[in-house]
Amino acid sequence: MADNQQPIVVKRIKKGGAGAHGGAWKLAYADFVTAMMAFFLLMWLLGSTTKGDLKGIADHFQSPLKLSMAGGPGTGSSNSPISGGGTDLTKSVGDAARGSYKEPRKLSEVKVIPAESKMAPGEAKKMTPELQDALDKRAQLEKAERVLLQDLKAKVEAVIEASPDFRQFKRQLLLDLTSEGLRIQIVDEQNRPMFDTSSAEMKPYTKAIVRAIGQVLNQVENKISISGHTDAAQYAGGSRGFSNWELSANRANASRRELIQGGMDERKIMRVVGLSSNIPLDRNDPYSPINRRITLIVMNKRTEEAIRQEGRDLDVDANAPLEPQPIVEGAKRELGVRSGLPLPVRK
């Protein structure tokens, strides 16, 4: 019986120190270190970034989808990695280098040397000191305004030259200074129209160009005039139905809408007209694509005043001469004296 008994097994468990804790604290510590690194990196960037870059970043987050939705120049050689709605105030628009262009000056900042009077001796005798002062003042203001518009012209050219997307349309953008102000013409080219055929629907690249130009023009106080033009090709119904008059007017209004979409103050737009094919750019070929165009005019004060005169009731003497008034009348108007005729406008 004793041989059949099972042996007694005694298990002794040795108790050691407490087991190791989990690794959750390591993850929390790593997150803390990462957050501190990001915080100090942000502080360093804020301290080393210029005000213009900060303004561009702020503008980007205010309209982050502006570039993808509306199109426009990217960052290119910009020092900022952020593209989109923001505009860096320390450099020209698009890929232009910093400091490569000066911002347009205000009219009050332009200093003008008074020009010598070119009036005939007989007219000079009729001039009173007040009228002479008024003429001198007007001449100085007009010369200063011309300098301002020249600066604006250079700024628009810089915008077009800075963007590779816009540069290919350089031949279709005509800029010059006229008696009315700065004239910007966006013309058609063979196989590259600015609008859909017989429609006021703009091509995507036309919208981008008009919006970019609108942002530049919004930097000055001058009013804007928009006119639409077509070639001499007529619709089947002639002028009795939908004609080039309606088409040119619709295209001018489409340009107005895109300027406003680009950020231009709608109160700056003073006149929108459709001129059909009456003022061709190529008079030798009325069917030339270049005659299909949109004309934007940054008007000078003289032209703006002439347009305002069109809406006023003028007391014109029935016996008044039909010839244009002499320059003395312009000085009287400057002094607040009523004149019978508006200022001349380029036809």
Secondary structure as UniProt FT lines:
FT   HELIX           2..4
FT   HELIX           24..48
FT   HELIX           51..62
FT   TURN            64..65
FT   HELIX           66..70
FT   TURN            76..77
FT   TURN            89..90
FT   TURN            94..95
FT   HELIX           107..109
FT   HELIX           121..126
FT   HELIX           129..162
FT   HELIX           164..167
FT   TURN            168..169
FT   HELIX           170..172
FT   STRAND          173..177
FT   STRAND          181..187
FT   TURN            190..191
FT   TURN            197..198
FT   HELIX           204..217
FT   TURN            218..219
FT   STRAND          224..229
FT   TURN            236..237
FT   HELIX           238..240
FT   HELIX           244..261
FT   TURN            262..263
FT   HELIX           266..268
FT   STRAND          269..274
FT   TURN            276..277
FT   TURN            283..284
FT   TURN            286..287
FT   HELIX           289..291
FT   STRAND          293..299
FT   HELIX           301..310
FT   TURN            318..319
FT   HELIX           327..334
FT   TURN            335..336
//
